[in-house]
Amino acid sequence: MNKIVVLTGAGISAESGIKTFRDADGLWEGHDVMEVASPQGFAKNPELIFDFYNQRRRQLHQVKPNAAHFSLVELEAKFEVSIITQNVDDLHERAKSKNVLHLHGELLKVRSTVNQNDIFEWKTDLNQGDLCTNGHQLRPHIVWFGEQVPLLERAVEITEKADILIIIGTSMQVYPAAGLINFVAPATPIYFIDPKPNVSNSDYGNLTVIQESAVIGVPKLVAELMG
């Protein structure tokens, strides 16, 4: 069974109604990125961090997977599918994708501020004074700027085994996630789905650019691959 690896970014979730954190001016919901997505920001103003991610978590409960998420599940009938996502939402899981790796963490999980391996499911607001089982303050289970990406090595291993690579709704500008494209074997077919692609067919060998939104482009590609 051929292996398909799918890299997804904010573009696939945006079509479910999830706002992309980063605006055109580089701000995250009106905040400087270092205020709400860095260890320094957390140390300086934890209440702002809690409020920022509590709002994101509440919004996540109001949205649903879209046609792109569900189409990727259809591929599992014919291929071994692994999804590597930069998104922190759970829309792939709610659509019933079986193999999802979250490079940048998960909004519906929290972890200890002392031991990053103490991770807990968390669907409600997180506040100052919420402690792990060892008595340490909890924080969002999000990989912030300046922090290591713990699952990067696993993502590389998955990508290296791809027979087909599909990239959906990501600018391929945020590293280290953007570098994963360089780990596929030579001659591996690569499909890039984005309404405003910043790559062209000449940038990589065997690259096919599908200039469509995720909800249109993904079902089209899936139908082609399944057919």
BAMINU-821380 format. One record per atom (N, C-alpha, C): x, y, z; residue in three letters. Coordinates in pm, whole numbers, plus 50000, padded with zeros to 5 digits. Layout:
% BAMINU-821380
XYZALA;...
This chain:
% BAMINU-821380
500854988050000MET;500005000050000MET;500885012450000MET;500695021349902ASN;501495033549893ASN;501205042950010ASN;502245050150048LYS;502135059050163LYS;501995073550117LYS;500935080250163ILE;500735094450137ILE;501005102150265ILE;501855112350255VAL;502095121350367VAL;501485134850332VAL;500705140150425VAL;499995152850404VAL;500515163050505VAL;500975174350455LEU;501365185550541LEU;500255196050536LEU;499695199450650THR;498615209350649THR;498965221450736THR;498455233050693GLY;498665245450766GLY;497365252750788GLY;497465265350824ALA;496305273250867ALA;495205273950761ALA;495595273050634GLY;494615274550527GLY;493505264350528GLY;493785252150573ILE;492745241850574ILE;491755244350689ILE;492235249650801SER;491355252350914SER;490595265450898SER;491185274850828ALA;490525287850809ALA;489175286150742ALA;489065276050656GLU;487805274150584GLU;486735267450669GLU;487105263750791SER;486105259350888SER;485665270950977SER;486305282550959GLY;485945294151038GLY;486945297451147GLY;488055290051152ILE;489085293051251ILE;489955304351198ILE;490055314951276LYS;490915325951236LYS;492365321451237LYS;493115325851139THR;494545323451145THR;495125332951248THR;495995327851333PHE;496555336051440PHE;497215348651385PHE;497985346851276ARG;498825357751228ARG;498105365851121ARG;497975378651144ASP;497345387551047ASP;498365391750941ASP;497895399050841ALA;498775403550734ALA;499905412450785ALA;499635419650894ASP;500675428450948ASP;501605421351045ASP;501435408151059GLY;502325400451145GLY;501855399151288GLY;500785406251324LEU;500285405551461LEU;499405393151480LEU;499375388051600TRP;498515376751634TRP;497315382251712TRP;496175383251644GLU;494965388451707GLU;495265401851776GLU;496055410151709GLY;496355423351761GLY;497525423951856GLY;498155412651884HIS;499285412051976HIS;500575409351900HIS;501645414851951ASP;502965410851902ASP;503145396051933ASP;503725388651838VAL;503835374151851VAL;504585370151978VAL;505575377952017MET;506345374352135MET;505565376352264MET;504475383852259GLU;503645385752378GLU;502805373452409GLU;502375366452302VAL;501405355552323VAL;501905341952277VAL;503135341352226ALA;503625328452177ALA;505125327052203ALA;505525330152324SER;506935328352359SER;507035325752509SER;508065318652551PRO;508285316752695PRO;508465330052768PRO;509095339752701GLN;509295352852763GLN;507965359952788GLN;507055358652690GLY;505735364652706GLY;504975358352821GLY;505105345252835PHE;504415338052942PHE;504955342353079PHE;506275343853087ALA;506885348053213ALA;506475362353250ALA;506335370853149LYS;506015384953172LYS;504555387153205LYS;503655380253133ASN;502225382753149ASN;501435369953126ASN;501465360653221PRO;500755347853202PRO;499255349553182PRO;498675359753244GLU;497225361653230GLU;496845364453085GLU;497685372053013LEU;497425374652872LEU;497505361752792LEU;498475353552822ILE;498615340652754ILE;497385331952778ILE;496965330952904PHE;495795322752934PHE;494575327652859PHE;494345340752861ASP;493185346452793ASP;493245344052643ASP;494415345952583PHE;494575344152439PHE;494205330052397PHE;494735320052466TYR;494465306252426TYR;493085301452472TYR;492565307252579ASN;491185304052618ASN;490215308352508ASN;490455320052449GLN;489615324652340GLN;489725315352218GLN;490925311152188ARG;491125301952075ARG;490415288552101ARG;490495284052226ARG;489875271252262ARG;488355272052252ARG;487795283052299ARG;486345284652290ARG;485905285052145ARG;486665291952062GLN;486315292751920GLN;486345278951855GLN;487325270851894LEU;487465257551835LEU;486225249051859LEU;485595250951975HIS;484385243152006HIS;483205247051918HIS;483295258351849GLN;482185263351769GLN;482275259551621GLN;483375253351579VAL;483575250451437VAL;483595235451413VAL;483535231951285LYS;483495217851246LYS;484485215151132LYS;484895202651114PRO;485735199350999PRO;485025202850869PRO;485805205550765ASN;485215208950636ASN;485495197950533ASN;485115200650409ALA;485225190550303ALA;486655185750282ALA;487625194550303ALA;489025190650286ALA;489425180450391ALA;489045182650516HIS;489355173050622HIS;488735159450592HIS;487465159550554PHE;486785146850529PHE;487335139650406PHE;487745147250305SER;488295141050185SER;489595133650215SER;490395139050302LEU;491645132350338LEU;491395118750403LEU;490295117750476VAL;489945104950538VAL;489635094450430VAL;489025098650321GLU;488685089350213GLU;489925082450157GLU;491065089350158LEU;492295083550105LEU;492715070950180LEU;492295069750305GLU;492725058550387GLU;492175045150338GLU;491165045650250ALA;490625033250193ALA;491595026950094ALA;492505035050041LYS;493395030049935LYS;494875032149967LYS;495175041250059PHE;496575044650090PHE;496805044450241PHE;498075043350276GLU;498475045750414GLU;498725060750426GLU;497935067450507VAL;497945082050512VAL;498465086750648VAL;499445095550645SER;499945102250765SER;499795117250746SER;499185123850843ILE;499005138350838ILE;499955144850938ILE;500755154050890ILE;501615162150976ILE;501055176350968ILE;500555181351078THR;499905194351074THR;500615204651160THR;500645216951111GLN;501135228251189GLN;500005234051275GLN;498785229351253ASN;497625234651324ASN;497505228551463ASN;496955236251555VAL;496795231451692VAL;495355227351722VAL;494485227951621ASP;493095223651640ASP;492985208451626ASP;491775203351651ASP;491555188951643ASP;490635185151527ASP;490585193351422LEU;489635190951314LEU;489975178351234LEU;491245175251217HIS;491595162751149HIS;491075150651229HIS;491245151251360GLU;490785140151443GLU;489265139051440GLU;488585150351443ARG;487115150051441ARG;486585144951308ARG;487355146851202ALA;486955141451071ALA;487245126551062ALA;487975121251164LYS;488295106851177LYS;489555102651102LYS;490465111951078SER;491775107851029SER;492465099951140SER;493145089251102LYS;493695080051201LYS;495095083651248LYS;495905089151159ASN;497305091751194ASN;497625106551178ASN;497585113751290VAL;497815128251287VAL;498925131751384VAL;499915139051335LEU;501005143751419LEU;500955158951423LEU;500885164551543HIS;500805179051561HIS;502195184651592HIS;502785190951493LEU;504135196451511LEU;504195207451616LEU;503155215651621HIS;503205227651705HIS;502355226651830HIS;501955214451866GLY;501175212551987GLY;499675211751959GLY;498915211352068GLU;497455209552056GLU;496735218752154GLU;495735225552102LEU;494985235152181LEU;494185228552292LEU;493765216152271LEU;492935209252370LEU;493775200652464LEU;495035204452478LYS;495905198052576LYS;496695208852649LYS;497095205752770VAL;497955214652847VAL;499095206252904VAL;500145213152950ARG;501245205653009ARG;501855213153126ARG;502595205753205SER;503265211453321SER;504315221553278SER;504475232153355THR;505515241953328THR;506885236853370THR;506915225753442VAL;508185220053489VAL;508615208053406VAL;507665199153377ASN;507965186953300ASN;507115186953174ASN;507745189053057GLN;506985190252933GLN;506335177052891GLN;506715166052956ASN;506105153152924ASN;504845150353006ASN;504545159053102ASP;503295157853177ASP;502225165553101ASP;501515158253015ILE;500535164152924ILE;499145159252960ILE;498165168152956PHE;496805164752998PHE;495785169952897PHE;494715162352878GLU;493575167052797GLU;492935178852869GLU;492525189052791TRP;491965201152855TRP;491045208252756TRP;489745208252784LYS;488795213852689LYS;488155226952735LYS;488445231052857THR;487835243252910THR;488915254052927THR;488555265052992ASP;489545275753014ASP;490675270953105ASP;491845276053079LEU;493025273453164LEU;493385286453234LEU;493595285553364ASN;493825297753442ASN;495015296453537ASN;495465307853585GLN;496505307953688GLN;495985300153808GLN;496785290953860GLY;496355282653973GLY;495905268753933GLY;495735266253804ASP;495445252653757ASP;496755244853756ASP;496805234053834LEU;498055226953857LEU;498005212753802LEU;499185207453769CYS;499295193453728CYS;499255184653852CYS;499315171553833THR;499215162253946THR;500395163454043THR;501485169553996ASN;502645171554083ASN;502675185554145ASN;501595193154125GLY;501495206154190GLY;502125217654117GLY;502435215853988HIS;503045226553910HIS;502005233253821HIS;502175246253799GLN;501285253753711GLN;501245247453572GLN;500055247153512LEU;499875242153377LEU;499985253753278LEU;500375250553155ARG;500475260353046ARG;499905254052920ARG;499575262052820PRO;499095256152693PRO;500145246652635PRO;499645235752576HIS;500545226052512HIS;500795230552369HIS;501475241852357ILE;501765248152229ILE;503275250352220ILE;503835247552103VAL;505245250452080VAL;505365265252046VAL;505965272652137TRP;506125287052119TRP;507425290252046TRP;507505302351996PHE;508725306951928PHE;509905306152026PHE;510995300751977GLY;512175299252060GLY;512255285752129GLY;511195277652119GLU;511195264452181GLU;511505253652077GLU;512025242552125GLN;512285231152038GLN;510965225251990GLN;511015218951872VAL;509845211851818VAL;510065197051846VAL;509485191651954PRO;509815178051998PRO;509525167151895PRO;508505169251812LEU;508105158751718LEU;508695160551580LEU;509655169651565LEU;510235172151433LEU;510945159751378LEU;511705153151461GLU;512435141351415GLU;511475130651364GLU;510385128751437ARG;509375118951394ARG;508745123351262ARG;508495136351245ALA;507935141451120ALA;508865138951003ALA;510155140651025VAL;511135138050920VAL;511105123250880VAL;511065114550979GLU;511025100150951GLU;509795096450866GLU;508665102550898ILE;507435099850823ILE;507575104950680ILE;508085117050665THR;508185123350533THR;509145115750443THR;510195110550499GLU;511185103250419GLU;510585090850352GLU;509505085550408LYS;508905073250355LYS;507745075950259LYS;507505088750227ALA;506345092250145ALA;506515087450000ALA;505465081549947ASP;505385078749804ASP;504735090449731ASP;503885097849803ILE;503245109949753ILE;503215119949868ILE;503525132549838LEU;503455143149938LEU;502405153349895LEU;501485156549987ILE;500455166549960ILE;500615177750062ILE;500685190250014ILE;500835201850101ILE;499595210550085ILE;498945213750197ILE;497655220650191ILE;497655232750285ILE;497385244450228GLY;497085256250310GLY;498215261050397GLY;499445259750352THR;500565265050427THR;501495272450333THR;502085283050383SER;502955291350301SER;504305284850276SER;504625274550354MET;505945268250349MET;507045278450378MET;506725287850465GLN;507695298050504GLN;508105296750651GLN;507355288850728VAL;507625287650871VAL;508475275250895VAL;509665277450941TYR;510565266350969TYR;510505262651117TYR;510745249951150PRO;511305239451064PRO;510295231750978PRO;509005234350995ALA;508005226650920ALA;508215227650770ALA;508565239650722ALA;508735241750578ALA;509855233150521ALA;510805229450603GLY;511935221550555GLY;511595206950529GLY;510435202450573LEU;510085188350555LEU;510035184350408LEU;509695193750320ILE;509605190550177ILE;510945185550122ILE;512005189150189ASN;513335185250142ASN;513725171050181ASN;512865164450257PHE;513185150950303PHE;512485139950222PHE;511655143650126VAL;511055133250042VAL;512105128149943VAL;511965115649904ALA;512915109849810ALA;512805116849675ALA;513885117349599PRO;513855123249464PRO;512765116549379PRO;512125124349296ALA;511065119749204ALA;509735116849273ALA;509635119749403THR;508365117949471THR;507355128349421THR;506165124349379PRO;505155134149337PRO;504755143149454PRO;504735156149430ILE;504355165949532ILE;503195174249479ILE;502125175349557TYR;500975183649521TYR;500875195049622TYR;500745207149571PHE;500665219049656PHE;499315225749630PHE;498465225849732ILE;497115231249718ILE;496985244049799ILE;496765255349730ASP;496635268149798ASP;496045278149697ASP;495125286749741PRO;494535296449647PRO;495535307049602PRO;496555309649683LYS;497575319349647LYS;498955313049667LYS;499285303249583PRO;500535295949604PRO;501765304849585PRO;502735302949672ASN;503975310549659ASN;505105301749607ASN;504745290449546VAL;505695281849477VAL;505165279549336VAL;506035275049248SER;505605272049112SER;506095258149074SER;505575253148962ASN;505915239748919ASN;507415237948894ASN;508105249048874SER;509525248048844SER;510395248048971SER;509775250549088ASP;510555251449211ASP;511085237949258ASP;510315227649235TYR;510695214149277TYR;510385204449164TYR;511155193749157GLY;510825183349060GLY;509525176449097GLY;508745172848996ASN;507485165449016ASN;506485173049103ASN;506515186349098LEU;505565194349174LEU;504375198249088LEU;503175195849141THR;501945200249077THR;501255210249168THR;501065222349120VAL;500405232749198VAL;498925232949163VAL;498085232049265ILE;496635232849247ILE;496175245849312ILE;495895255749229GLN;495565269149280GLN;494085269749312GLN;493735263649423GLU;492345263149470GLU;492345264049622GLU;491205267549678SER;491045266749823SER;491065251949863SER;491295249549990ALA;491365235650037ALA;490065228150014ALA;488925234650036VAL;487645227450025VAL;487315223749881VAL;487965230249785ILE;487775226949644ILE;488915218149592ILE;490135222249623GLY;491285215249569GLY;491515201449626GLY;491295199849754VAL;491545186749816VAL;490575176049764VAL;489255178549762PRO;488365168449705PRO;488705164949560PRO;489115174949481LYS;489505172249342LYS;490685162749335LYS;491715165649414LEU;492915157249412LEU;492605143349464LEU;491825142549571VAL;491475129449628VAL;490735120949525VAL;489795127049454ALA;489045119749351ALA;489995114449244ALA;490975122449208GLU;491965118349107GLU;492805106549158GLU;493285107649280LEU;494125097149336LEU;493335084249360LEU;492125085449401MET;491295073549428MET;490855067049297MET;490755075249191GLY;490265069849064GLY;491315061948989GLY;
